[in-house]
Amino acid sequence: GNLYERFMLVNRMFGQYGWAYWCLLLCNFLAPQVLWFKKFRTSPFWLFVVSLIVSVGMWLERFVIIVQSL
């Protein structure tokens, strides 16, 4: 409930780099959800695709932390 932390969160979601925050959530939260289905869990191709998307998401997380903190 701190005013400064609330501003930081709103700035991350809707600020200049809001696109990076939403892509981060898409890559790190929504992409791994396909692994609930056995077809995707057991296919090496889909596991590779999901791992690439998660890797991009982790890079975006670092980008959001470093660039927006500066």
N, C-alpha and C positions, 0 to 999 in steps of 0.2 A: 503494500500500500504506500510505499515511499513515492513521493512526487517525482523525484529524479529518475527512479527506476521505471516508473510508468511512462515518463517521457521517452526514455531510451527504447522501451518496447514499441511504443507507437511510432517512433522515428524509424525503427528497423522495419516495421510492417508497411508504413506508408510514406517513408521519406525518399530521398534521392536514390537509395539503393534498395528500395522495397522489392524490386524484381528479384534480387539475389536472395532475399529472405524467403520469398514464396517458392522460388525454385529449390532452395535448400529443403524446405518442408516437403515438396513434391518428391525430391530425390531420396531423402532419408526416411520418410515416413510412408508415403504411398507406394513407391516402387517395391519395397520388400513385402508388401501385403499380398502380392501375387504368389508368394511362396506358401500360402495356405492351401493352394491347389496342388495335388500330387503331380499333375502333368508338368507343372513348372518346376517343382522341387526335384524331380528325377531327371530332367533334361539338362545335359551339360550346356547346351546352347543358351537356354533361358537363364540358367544360373550365372553364366558368364555375362549376359546382358544386364541382369540385375546387379551384379557386382560392379560393372562399369558405371551404372547409374548411381550406385551408392558412393563410389569413389569420387565422382563429380560432385555429389552432395557434400561429401566431407571437405573437398576443396572449397566449395562455396561457404561452408561453415567457417572455415579459417578466414576466408575473404571478408565475411560479414563481421567477424570479431575484430580483425585487425583494421580494416579500412574504415569502418564506421566508428571505431574507438578513437581513431586519430582525428 
